[in-house]
């Protein structure tokens, strides 16, 4: 199953985190319980300093304990230069990168040329990058981020004592951005994941890693929040404010006992540097995935073959469902588990196996935890009534396979324009034409797409405000499939009589269907 992304592209950045609590007030003489009753209070000769109640006097003991297990990772790889572009306001480079031009002996300078392979194919430019990681066993297994090592031609691991070791990739999981690499030799100092007693929001944490290539750096902060959704599918991130920067990718976040509570992987940054908003993969997710990778297991996740998106309050009100939350099915994989079970586009999933679903991300994560072959019981609202469907889980394809499916026939994102048609009454700020064979060929749509084509949009309407344009296909309105403008008009009239302010429509564009609520004038 795939879910609609929120549109945020957050660059992964990781910082190892460590935290410590110490006894406050050391080196300071406090008044006795009888102060003010004739006793003289003598000032301490030591400098007077007391941290706030509950704050540590120093993080030094924790840093000394855990830092030998944290490593710097230097990677040589070849990457398409177009992938190095940034999006303003969002940190798009997850770790420190220095592109190098020409062949292997070129020291850089000027635009990268890349050279040629033995078969005459253009070489991608050499790239040097750095990240962080940490030992999870004495025999050399190291956890880091997938994006640190996914394109690696060679990997060098630098220990705290400045030894440099060659490493190889053991396994990678693109979906959670986790990877395991290994060095030979040992035993090495290592740290453990903590799953049972996670810190509270407001508790101290400390990050140790390799920001901007400065290995062995420590920063401290607090847990800012749990359950952050930053657009990724399988992780509810921990938000921390310990400064982490480019090069910290893949490092651990520690609690005050030196236990790993997360793997730092992303920051939000309008500037490219830390602004105190960092995100870590929780230890329970990281431990489960890395354990499978260490033991050579393939990461398999459940899959129901449906594209979903959040069922918002606005959508619920358009359907007369109050403030109902859930995930609305926008597309189905032909012949996939959901289609075989009888689900339809427009169905709203509100629970799975008895667990309430409030967002598309929650549904995707619940499905992903299932094993292929498991039966999933979905509670679905269709036509205002609850129904139950039993879906047998398949095996989730790789992220690359899913992306390829999104760009299959009829998925062109170039936005072909519908030809002008005779004037028709406007509905919801749009003029619609039946999707005949001539329009189907012109728009490059396959035979499975049915609906009414948008031929013009009133820019002052809600449809115009929400980005609808010529060439879009309205495939559903309310609880019915659409074949012509009259179908949409009938749903609008029905909504007016029911006292609703908007209508839920399904819009097909670029090979995908998305639902949104359009206001009725």
NORWOGI-V707880 format. One record per residue. RES is the residue in three letters. PHI is phi in radians with two decimals (* if undefined). OMEGA is omega in whole degrees, -180 to 180 (* if undefined). NEAR is the number of other ideal C-beta (glycine too) atoms within 12 Angstrom. Layout:
# NORWOGI-V707880
res=RES phi=PHI omega=OMEGA near=NEAR
res=RES phi=PHI omega=OMEGA near=NEAR
This chain:
# NORWOGI-V707880
res=UNK phi=* omega=175 near=48
res=UNK phi=-2.07 omega=178 near=39
res=UNK phi=-2.18 omega=179 near=39
res=UNK phi=-1.16 omega=179 near=31
res=UNK phi=-1.44 omega=-177 near=26
res=UNK phi=-1.37 omega=179 near=19
res=UNK phi=1.77 omega=178 near=12
res=UNK phi=-1.48 omega=174 near=19
res=UNK phi=-2.02 omega=-176 near=23
res=UNK phi=-1.79 omega=-180 near=35
res=UNK phi=-1.30 omega=-180 near=42
res=UNK phi=-1.28 omega=176 near=50
res=UNK phi=-2.51 omega=-178 near=53
res=UNK phi=-2.31 omega=178 near=59
res=UNK phi=-2.41 omega=180 near=54
res=UNK phi=-1.21 omega=-176 near=60
res=UNK phi=-2.11 omega=176 near=58
res=UNK phi=-2.38 omega=180 near=50
res=UNK phi=-2.51 omega=180 near=46
res=UNK phi=-2.57 omega=172 near=34
res=UNK phi=-1.99 omega=179 near=28
res=UNK phi=-2.29 omega=-179 near=21
res=UNK phi=-1.36 omega=-180 near=17
res=UNK phi=-1.36 omega=172 near=18
res=UNK phi=1.65 omega=-179 near=20
res=UNK phi=-1.09 omega=177 near=18
res=UNK phi=1.38 omega=-176 near=18
res=UNK phi=-2.40 omega=180 near=18
res=UNK phi=-1.68 omega=-177 near=18
res=UNK phi=-1.73 omega=177 near=16
res=UNK phi=-1.08 omega=178 near=15
res=UNK phi=-1.38 omega=-179 near=13
res=UNK phi=-1.15 omega=-178 near=9
res=UNK phi=-1.80 omega=180 near=10
res=UNK phi=-1.02 omega=-179 near=13
res=UNK phi=1.55 omega=179 near=10
res=UNK phi=-1.97 omega=175 near=10
res=UNK phi=1.71 omega=179 near=8
res=UNK phi=-1.46 omega=177 near=11
res=UNK phi=-1.60 omega=178 near=12
res=UNK phi=-1.62 omega=-179 near=15
res=UNK phi=-1.58 omega=178 near=11
res=UNK phi=-1.28 omega=177 near=12
res=UNK phi=-1.28 omega=176 near=16
res=UNK phi=-1.37 omega=179 near=9
res=UNK phi=-1.36 omega=177 near=12
res=UNK phi=-1.00 omega=-179 near=11
res=UNK phi=-1.48 omega=177 near=13
res=UNK phi=-2.64 omega=175 near=15
res=UNK phi=-2.46 omega=177 near=21
res=UNK phi=-1.23 omega=177 near=21
res=UNK phi=-1.03 omega=179 near=12
res=UNK phi=-0.92 omega=179 near=10
res=UNK phi=1.56 omega=-180 near=20
res=UNK phi=-1.48 omega=179 near=24
res=UNK phi=-1.31 omega=173 near=29
res=UNK phi=-1.22 omega=-179 near=22
res=UNK phi=-2.78 omega=175 near=24
res=UNK phi=-1.73 omega=-171 near=32
res=UNK phi=-1.07 omega=-177 near=17
res=UNK phi=-1.11 omega=179 near=22
res=UNK phi=-1.15 omega=179 near=34
res=UNK phi=-1.02 omega=-180 near=31
res=UNK phi=-1.10 omega=-177 near=21
res=UNK phi=-1.28 omega=-170 near=26
res=UNK phi=-1.77 omega=-172 near=41
res=UNK phi=-1.07 omega=178 near=37
res=UNK phi=-1.08 omega=-179 near=26
res=UNK phi=-1.52 omega=-178 near=39
res=UNK phi=-1.67 omega=-175 near=52
res=UNK phi=-2.20 omega=170 near=49
res=UNK phi=-1.69 omega=-178 near=46
res=UNK phi=-2.12 omega=179 near=50
res=UNK phi=-1.91 omega=-171 near=36
res=UNK phi=-2.13 omega=170 near=45
res=UNK phi=-1.91 omega=-177 near=27
res=UNK phi=-2.63 omega=175 near=32
res=UNK phi=-2.16 omega=-175 near=31
res=UNK phi=-2.39 omega=176 near=31
res=UNK phi=-0.99 omega=-179 near=17
res=UNK phi=-1.00 omega=-180 near=21
res=UNK phi=-1.14 omega=180 near=12
res=UNK phi=-1.34 omega=-179 near=23
res=UNK phi=-1.55 omega=179 near=23
res=UNK phi=-1.19 omega=179 near=14
res=UNK phi=-1.86 omega=172 near=21
res=UNK phi=-1.81 omega=-177 near=18
res=UNK phi=-0.96 omega=177 near=12
res=UNK phi=1.55 omega=179 near=16
res=UNK phi=-2.27 omega=-177 near=28
res=UNK phi=-1.29 omega=-174 near=38
res=UNK phi=-1.66 omega=178 near=28
res=UNK phi=-1.84 omega=-171 near=36
res=UNK phi=-1.32 omega=-180 near=46
res=UNK phi=-2.60 omega=-172 near=53
res=UNK phi=-1.19 omega=-175 near=35
res=UNK phi=-2.21 omega=174 near=35
res=UNK phi=-2.21 omega=179 near=27
res=UNK phi=-1.13 omega=178 near=30
res=UNK phi=-2.22 omega=-177 near=30
res=UNK phi=-1.49 omega=171 near=24
res=UNK phi=1.25 omega=-178 near=23
res=UNK phi=-1.47 omega=-174 near=21
res=UNK phi=-1.15 omega=-177 near=18
res=UNK phi=-1.67 omega=-178 near=10
res=UNK phi=-1.37 omega=-179 near=19
res=UNK phi=-1.55 omega=177 near=14
res=UNK phi=1.65 omega=-177 near=19
res=UNK phi=1.63 omega=-177 near=13
res=UNK phi=1.40 omega=-178 near=12
res=UNK phi=-1.17 omega=-179 near=13
res=UNK phi=-1.14 omega=-179 near=28
res=UNK phi=-1.82 omega=174 near=20
res=UNK phi=1.55 omega=-180 near=24
res=UNK phi=1.26 omega=-177 near=21
res=UNK phi=-2.32 omega=174 near=13
res=UNK phi=-1.40 omega=179 near=13
res=UNK phi=-1.07 omega=180 near=8
res=UNK phi=-1.57 omega=177 near=7
res=UNK phi=1.51 omega=179 near=8
res=UNK phi=-1.39 omega=179 near=11
res=UNK phi=-1.09 omega=176 near=17
res=UNK phi=-1.50 omega=172 near=26
res=UNK phi=-1.29 omega=-178 near=28
res=UNK phi=-1.16 omega=176 near=33
res=UNK phi=-1.21 omega=-178 near=32
res=UNK phi=-2.33 omega=174 near=32
res=UNK phi=-1.82 omega=-180 near=29
res=UNK phi=-2.45 omega=-180 near=44
res=UNK phi=-2.38 omega=177 near=44
res=UNK phi=-2.55 omega=-178 near=58
res=UNK phi=-2.28 omega=177 near=57
res=UNK phi=-2.91 omega=-180 near=60
res=UNK phi=-2.71 omega=178 near=55
res=UNK phi=-1.25 omega=175 near=42
res=UNK phi=-2.06 omega=176 near=37
res=UNK phi=-2.73 omega=-179 near=26
res=UNK phi=-1.25 omega=-176 near=18
res=UNK phi=-1.65 omega=166 near=17
res=UNK phi=1.82 omega=177 near=31
res=UNK phi=-1.40 omega=-175 near=36
res=UNK phi=-2.19 omega=176 near=52
res=UNK phi=-1.66 omega=176 near=56
res=UNK phi=-2.65 omega=176 near=58
res=UNK phi=-1.53 omega=175 near=54
res=UNK phi=-1.03 omega=-175 near=41
res=UNK phi=-1.18 omega=177 near=39
res=UNK phi=-1.26 omega=-169 near=50
res=UNK phi=-2.11 omega=-170 near=44
res=UNK phi=-1.12 omega=-180 near=33
res=UNK phi=-1.91 omega=-171 near=30
res=UNK phi=-1.21 omega=167 near=34
res=UNK phi=-1.61 omega=175 near=22
res=UNK phi=-2.59 omega=-178 near=25
res=UNK phi=-2.28 omega=175 near=37
res=UNK phi=-2.03 omega=178 near=31
res=UNK phi=-1.90 omega=-180 near=44
res=UNK phi=-1.90 omega=-179 near=30
res=UNK phi=-1.49 omega=-179 near=30
res=UNK phi=-1.09 omega=180 near=29
res=UNK phi=-1.45 omega=175 near=16
res=UNK phi=1.32 omega=171 near=14
res=UNK phi=-1.17 omega=179 near=18
res=UNK phi=-2.04 omega=-175 near=19
res=UNK phi=-2.18 omega=173 near=28
res=UNK phi=-1.34 omega=180 near=22
res=UNK phi=-2.27 omega=175 near=36
res=UNK phi=-2.22 omega=179 near=23
res=UNK phi=-1.39 omega=176 near=31
res=UNK phi=-1.58 omega=-180 near=32
res=UNK phi=-2.99 omega=-179 near=30
res=UNK phi=-2.37 omega=174 near=32
res=UNK phi=-2.24 omega=-176 near=43
res=UNK phi=-1.10 omega=-173 near=30
res=UNK phi=-1.18 omega=178 near=32
res=UNK phi=-1.86 omega=-179 near=41
res=UNK phi=1.05 omega=177 near=44
res=UNK phi=-2.08 omega=178 near=50
res=UNK phi=-2.60 omega=174 near=45
res=UNK phi=-2.17 omega=173 near=42
res=UNK phi=-2.09 omega=-176 near=43
res=UNK phi=-2.48 omega=171 near=33
res=UNK phi=-2.02 omega=179 near=31
res=UNK phi=-1.52 omega=179 near=16
res=UNK phi=1.57 omega=-178 near=16
res=UNK phi=2.09 omega=5 near=18
res=UNK phi=-1.32 omega=180 near=15
res=UNK phi=-2.01 omega=174 near=30
res=UNK phi=-1.16 omega=-177 near=25
res=UNK phi=-2.47 omega=180 near=28
res=UNK phi=-2.19 omega=-175 near=41
res=UNK phi=-2.06 omega=172 near=28
res=UNK phi=-1.32 omega=175 near=35
res=UNK phi=-2.04 omega=-177 near=28
res=UNK phi=-1.95 omega=-170 near=19
res=UNK phi=-1.64 omega=-174 near=14
res=UNK phi=-2.19 omega=-177 near=15
res=UNK phi=-1.29 omega=179 near=28
res=UNK phi=-1.07 omega=174 near=37
res=UNK phi=-1.46 omega=171 near=19
res=UNK phi=-1.07 omega=-176 near=18
res=UNK phi=1.80 omega=177 near=18
res=UNK phi=-1.32 omega=-178 near=32
res=UNK phi=-1.25 omega=168 near=38
res=UNK phi=-2.47 omega=179 near=52
res=UNK phi=-2.39 omega=-179 near=51
res=UNK phi=-1.90 omega=176 near=56
res=UNK phi=-2.22 omega=-178 near=49
res=UNK phi=-3.00 omega=-169 near=58
res=UNK phi=-2.23 omega=-177 near=47
res=UNK phi=-1.15 omega=178 near=37
res=UNK phi=0.90 omega=179 near=29
res=UNK phi=1.39 omega=-180 near=26
res=UNK phi=-1.62 omega=-175 near=21
res=UNK phi=-1.07 omega=177 near=34
res=UNK phi=1.28 omega=179 near=31
res=UNK phi=-1.55 omega=179 near=32
res=UNK phi=-2.14 omega=174 near=41
res=UNK phi=-2.39 omega=-177 near=37
res=UNK phi=-2.16 omega=178 near=37
res=UNK phi=-3.00 omega=-179 near=34
res=UNK phi=-2.25 omega=169 near=32
res=UNK phi=-1.27 omega=-178 near=36
res=UNK phi=-1.60 omega=-178 near=27
res=UNK phi=-2.98 omega=172 near=22
res=UNK phi=-2.04 omega=173 near=25
res=UNK phi=1.22 omega=179 near=21
res=UNK phi=-1.40 omega=177 near=31
res=UNK phi=-1.86 omega=-178 near=28
res=UNK phi=-1.93 omega=175 near=35
res=UNK phi=1.71 omega=178 near=26
res=UNK phi=-1.57 omega=-166 near=34
res=UNK phi=-1.48 omega=-165 near=36
res=UNK phi=-1.89 omega=-174 near=37
res=UNK phi=-2.28 omega=165 near=38
res=UNK phi=-1.66 omega=-169 near=27
res=UNK phi=-1.36 omega=168 near=40
res=UNK phi=-1.55 omega=175 near=47
res=UNK phi=-1.70 omega=178 near=36
res=UNK phi=-2.25 omega=178 near=53
res=UNK phi=-1.95 omega=171 near=32
res=UNK phi=-1.08 omega=-176 near=48
res=UNK phi=-1.04 omega=173 near=32
res=UNK phi=-2.25 omega=-173 near=57
res=UNK phi=-2.38 omega=177 near=41
res=UNK phi=-1.02 omega=-175 near=43
res=UNK phi=1.83 omega=176 near=47
res=UNK phi=-1.44 omega=-176 near=57
res=UNK phi=-0.90 omega=174 near=54
res=UNK phi=1.57 omega=180 near=58
res=UNK phi=-1.41 omega=-177 near=60
res=UNK phi=-1.53 omega=167 near=58
res=UNK phi=-1.86 omega=-176 near=59
res=UNK phi=-1.82 omega=168 near=50
res=UNK phi=-1.56 omega=-174 near=40
res=UNK phi=-1.27 omega=178 near=34
res=UNK phi=-1.82 omega=179 near=26
res=UNK phi=1.41 omega=178 near=36
res=UNK phi=-1.77 omega=-178 near=34
res=UNK phi=-1.35 omega=177 near=47
res=UNK phi=-1.81 omega=180 near=45
res=UNK phi=-3.03 omega=176 near=53
res=UNK phi=-2.04 omega=-176 near=59
res=UNK phi=-1.20 omega=-173 near=62
res=UNK phi=-2.46 omega=-175 near=53
res=UNK phi=-2.71 omega=171 near=47
res=UNK phi=-2.33 omega=166 near=44
res=UNK phi=-1.70 omega=-174 near=33
res=UNK phi=-2.68 omega=172 near=30
res=UNK phi=-1.23 omega=-173 near=18
res=UNK phi=-1.90 omega=-174 near=17
res=UNK phi=1.71 omega=177 near=23
res=UNK phi=-2.02 omega=-177 near=24
res=UNK phi=-1.20 omega=172 near=35
res=UNK phi=-2.12 omega=175 near=19
res=UNK phi=1.51 omega=177 near=25
res=UNK phi=-2.19 omega=180 near=31
res=UNK phi=-2.13 omega=-175 near=51
res=UNK phi=-2.30 omega=-179 near=49
res=UNK phi=-2.19 omega=175 near=57
res=UNK phi=-1.29 omega=-178 near=48
res=UNK phi=-1.03 omega=-175 near=37
res=UNK phi=-1.06 omega=-177 near=39
res=UNK phi=-1.14 omega=176 near=27
res=UNK phi=-1.19 omega=-176 near=36
res=UNK phi=-1.10 omega=-178 near=47
res=UNK phi=-1.14 omega=-179 near=30
res=UNK phi=-1.09 omega=-177 near=26
res=UNK phi=-1.19 omega=-176 near=39
res=UNK phi=-1.19 omega=177 near=43
res=UNK phi=-1.09 omega=177 near=27
res=UNK phi=-1.13 omega=180 near=23
res=UNK phi=-1.17 omega=180 near=32
res=UNK phi=-1.06 omega=-177 near=28
res=UNK phi=-1.58 omega=173 near=16
res=UNK phi=1.36 omega=-178 near=13
res=UNK phi=-1.46 omega=175 near=16
res=UNK phi=-1.34 omega=179 near=16
res=UNK phi=-1.42 omega=179 near=34
res=UNK phi=-1.92 omega=-180 near=23
res=UNK phi=-2.22 omega=177 near=35
res=UNK phi=-1.16 omega=-173 near=34
res=UNK phi=-2.75 omega=179 near=36
res=UNK phi=-2.04 omega=173 near=46
res=UNK phi=1.20 omega=179 near=32
res=UNK phi=-2.41 omega=171 near=47
res=UNK phi=-1.67 omega=-173 near=37
res=UNK phi=-2.27 omega=174 near=45
res=UNK phi=-2.56 omega=-180 near=37
res=UNK phi=-1.07 omega=172 near=34
res=UNK phi=-1.62 omega=-171 near=40
res=UNK phi=-1.43 omega=177 near=28
res=UNK phi=-1.04 omega=179 near=19
res=UNK phi=-1.09 omega=177 near=27
res=UNK phi=-1.11 omega=-179 near=37
res=UNK phi=-1.06 omega=180 near=27
res=UNK phi=-1.15 omega=178 near=24
res=UNK phi=-1.12 omega=180 near=40
res=UNK phi=-1.70 omega=-179 near=40
res=UNK phi=1.25 omega=-177 near=26
res=UNK phi=-1.92 omega=176 near=30
res=UNK phi=1.11 omega=-180 near=17
res=UNK phi=-1.90 omega=-179 near=15
res=UNK phi=-1.00 omega=175 near=30
res=UNK phi=-1.85 omega=178 near=26
res=UNK phi=2.85 omega=179 near=40
res=UNK phi=-2.26 omega=-178 near=45
res=UNK phi=-1.65 omega=179 near=47
res=UNK phi=-1.40 omega=180 near=46
res=UNK phi=-1.77 omega=179 near=40
res=UNK phi=-2.52 omega=176 near=43
res=UNK phi=-2.19 omega=174 near=30
res=UNK phi=-1.32 omega=-180 near=32
res=UNK phi=-0.95 omega=179 near=17
res=UNK phi=1.34 omega=-178 near=12
res=UNK phi=-1.37 omega=-176 near=29
res=UNK phi=-0.98 omega=-178 near=33
res=UNK phi=-1.18 omega=180 near=39
res=UNK phi=-1.12 omega=179 near=25
res=UNK phi=-1.12 omega=-179 near=20
res=UNK phi=-1.41 omega=176 near=30
res=UNK phi=1.83 omega=177 near=20
res=UNK phi=-1.20 omega=-180 near=37
res=UNK phi=-2.30 omega=172 near=29
res=UNK phi=-0.99 omega=-177 near=38
res=UNK phi=1.70 omega=174 near=40
res=UNK phi=-1.13 omega=180 near=41
res=UNK phi=-1.98 omega=180 near=43
res=UNK phi=-1.48 omega=-177 near=49
res=UNK phi=-1.97 omega=174 near=33
res=UNK phi=-2.77 omega=177 near=27
res=UNK phi=-2.37 omega=-178 near=38
res=UNK phi=0.89 omega=177 near=23
res=UNK phi=1.50 omega=179 near=13
res=UNK phi=-1.64 omega=-179 near=21
res=UNK phi=-1.12 omega=179 near=18
res=UNK phi=-1.98 omega=179 near=35
res=UNK phi=-1.88 omega=-178 near=27
res=UNK phi=-2.44 omega=177 near=28
res=UNK phi=-1.14 omega=179 near=38
res=UNK phi=-1.10 omega=179 near=34
res=UNK phi=-1.08 omega=179 near=31
res=UNK phi=-1.12 omega=-179 near=47
res=UNK phi=-1.05 omega=-179 near=39
res=UNK phi=-1.19 omega=178 near=33
res=UNK phi=-1.11 omega=179 near=36
res=UNK phi=-1.12 omega=-176 near=42
res=UNK phi=-1.09 omega=-180 near=37
res=UNK phi=-1.31 omega=-179 near=28
res=UNK phi=-1.35 omega=175 near=31
res=UNK phi=-1.58 omega=175 near=19
res=UNK phi=-0.93 omega=-178 near=23
res=UNK phi=1.74 omega=178 near=15
res=UNK phi=-1.15 omega=176 near=25
res=UNK phi=-1.65 omega=180 near=21
res=UNK phi=-1.87 omega=180 near=39
res=UNK phi=-1.71 omega=-178 near=26
res=UNK phi=-1.82 omega=172 near=41
res=UNK phi=-1.61 omega=-171 near=29
res=UNK phi=-2.19 omega=171 near=39
res=UNK phi=-1.74 omega=177 near=34
res=UNK phi=-2.37 omega=-178 near=28
res=UNK phi=0.95 omega=177 near=17
res=UNK phi=1.41 omega=-178 near=19
res=UNK phi=-2.06 omega=178 near=15
res=UNK phi=-1.42 omega=175 near=19
res=UNK phi=-2.37 omega=178 near=22
res=UNK phi=-2.05 omega=179 near=24
res=UNK phi=-2.18 omega=175 near=30
res=UNK phi=-1.75 omega=-177 near=22
res=UNK phi=-2.02 omega=177 near=39
res=UNK phi=-1.49 omega=-176 near=26
res=UNK phi=-1.16 omega=171 near=34
res=UNK phi=-1.73 omega=178 near=31
res=UNK phi=-1.83 omega=-179 near=25
res=UNK phi=-1.13 omega=176 near=37
res=UNK phi=-1.15 omega=177 near=24
res=UNK phi=-1.18 omega=180 near=20
res=UNK phi=-1.07 omega=179 near=25
res=UNK phi=-1.18 omega=179 near=13
res=UNK phi=-1.14 omega=178 near=18
res=UNK phi=-1.13 omega=178 near=26
res=UNK phi=-1.12 omega=179 near=16
res=UNK phi=-1.14 omega=178 near=14
res=UNK phi=-1.13 omega=179 near=27
res=UNK phi=-1.17 omega=-178 near=25
res=UNK phi=-1.94 omega=-179 near=17
res=UNK phi=-1.41 omega=-178 near=20
res=UNK phi=-0.99 omega=177 near=17
res=UNK phi=1.34 omega=-177 near=27
res=UNK phi=-1.90 omega=-180 near=26
res=UNK phi=-1.02 omega=-180 near=19
res=UNK phi=-1.65 omega=-175 near=14
res=UNK phi=-1.35 omega=176 near=14
res=UNK phi=1.17 omega=178 near=20
res=UNK phi=-1.01 omega=-174 near=25
res=UNK phi=-1.77 omega=178 near=20
res=UNK phi=-1.29 omega=179 near=35
res=UNK phi=-1.23 omega=178 near=19
res=UNK phi=-1.04 omega=179 near=15
res=UNK phi=-2.26 omega=178 near=24
res=UNK phi=-0.94 omega=-177 near=13
res=UNK phi=-0.98 omega=177 near=12
res=UNK phi=-2.32 omega=179 near=22
res=UNK phi=-1.01 omega=179 near=17
res=UNK phi=-1.37 omega=176 near=23
res=UNK phi=-2.38 omega=-177 near=38
res=UNK phi=0.97 omega=179 near=44
res=UNK phi=1.40 omega=-178 near=31
res=UNK phi=-2.22 omega=167 near=41
res=UNK phi=-1.84 omega=-172 near=31
res=UNK phi=-2.12 omega=177 near=43
res=UNK phi=-2.20 omega=176 near=37
res=UNK phi=-1.05 omega=180 near=26
res=UNK phi=-1.49 omega=178 near=36
res=UNK phi=-1.56 omega=-175 near=20
res=UNK phi=-1.14 omega=180 near=13
res=UNK phi=-1.11 omega=178 near=15
res=UNK phi=-1.17 omega=180 near=29
res=UNK phi=-1.06 omega=179 near=26
res=UNK phi=-1.16 omega=-178 near=16
res=UNK phi=-1.09 omega=-178 near=21
res=UNK phi=-1.55 omega=179 near=34
res=UNK phi=1.19 omega=-177 near=25
res=UNK phi=-1.69 omega=179 near=31
res=UNK phi=-1.44 omega=-172 near=20
res=UNK phi=-1.21 omega=-178 near=13
res=UNK phi=-1.41 omega=-178 near=23
res=UNK phi=-1.58 omega=179 near=35
res=UNK phi=-2.30 omega=179 near=27
res=UNK phi=2.86 omega=178 near=38
res=UNK phi=-2.07 omega=-174 near=40
res=UNK phi=-1.52 omega=175 near=44
res=UNK phi=-1.33 omega=179 near=44
res=UNK phi=-1.76 omega=175 near=33
res=UNK phi=-2.81 omega=-179 near=30
res=UNK phi=-2.34 omega=174 near=31
res=UNK phi=-1.33 omega=-175 near=21
res=UNK phi=-1.10 omega=180 near=16
res=UNK phi=-1.51 omega=-178 near=12
res=UNK phi=-1.49 omega=176 near=23
res=UNK phi=-1.14 omega=177 near=26
res=UNK phi=-1.09 omega=177 near=36
res=UNK phi=-1.15 omega=179 near=23
res=UNK phi=-1.08 omega=-176 near=17
res=UNK phi=-1.62 omega=169 near=24
res=UNK phi=1.59 omega=176 near=20
res=UNK phi=-1.18 omega=-174 near=35
res=UNK phi=-2.63 omega=177 near=25
res=UNK phi=-1.01 omega=180 near=29
res=UNK phi=1.71 omega=173 near=34
res=UNK phi=-1.17 omega=179 near=43
res=UNK phi=-2.08 omega=175 near=46
res=UNK phi=-1.45 omega=-174 near=51
res=UNK phi=-1.75 omega=178 near=36
res=UNK phi=-2.50 omega=172 near=38
res=UNK phi=-2.48 omega=-175 near=42
res=UNK phi=1.04 omega=-178 near=38
res=UNK phi=-1.90 omega=-178 near=31
res=UNK phi=-2.29 omega=172 near=32
res=UNK phi=-1.31 omega=-175 near=26
res=UNK phi=-1.98 omega=173 near=42
res=UNK phi=-2.18 omega=-177 near=24
res=UNK phi=-2.75 omega=-180 near=27
res=UNK phi=-1.05 omega=-178 near=32
res=UNK phi=-1.08 omega=179 near=21
res=UNK phi=-1.13 omega=179 near=31
res=UNK phi=-1.17 omega=-180 near=44
res=UNK phi=-1.06 omega=180 near=28
res=UNK phi=-1.15 omega=179 near=21
res=UNK phi=-1.18 omega=178 near=37
res=UNK phi=-1.08 omega=180 near=37
res=UNK phi=-1.11 omega=178 near=19
res=UNK phi=-1.08 omega=179 near=23
res=UNK phi=-1.14 omega=178 near=32
res=UNK phi=-1.05 omega=-179 near=20
res=UNK phi=-1.10 omega=180 near=12
res=UNK phi=-1.46 omega=178 near=20
res=UNK phi=1.40 omega=180 near=12
res=UNK phi=-1.52 omega=-177 near=27
res=UNK phi=-1.72 omega=-177 near=20
res=UNK phi=-2.65 omega=-180 near=33
res=UNK phi=-2.25 omega=177 near=43
res=UNK phi=-1.45 omega=178 near=45
res=UNK phi=-2.20 omega=174 near=50
res=UNK phi=-1.82 omega=-175 near=44
res=UNK phi=-2.02 omega=178 near=40
res=UNK phi=-1.71 omega=177 near=37
res=UNK phi=-2.71 omega=175 near=35
res=UNK phi=1.03 omega=178 near=27
res=UNK phi=1.47 omega=-178 near=29
res=UNK phi=-2.26 omega=174 near=32
res=UNK phi=-1.93 omega=176 near=38
res=UNK phi=-2.28 omega=179 near=38
res=UNK phi=-1.78 omega=173 near=43
res=UNK phi=-2.69 omega=179 near=34
res=UNK phi=-1.66 omega=178 near=35
res=UNK phi=-1.92 omega=-178 near=40
res=UNK phi=-1.23 omega=177 near=26
res=UNK phi=-1.62 omega=177 near=31
res=UNK phi=-1.29 omega=* near=20
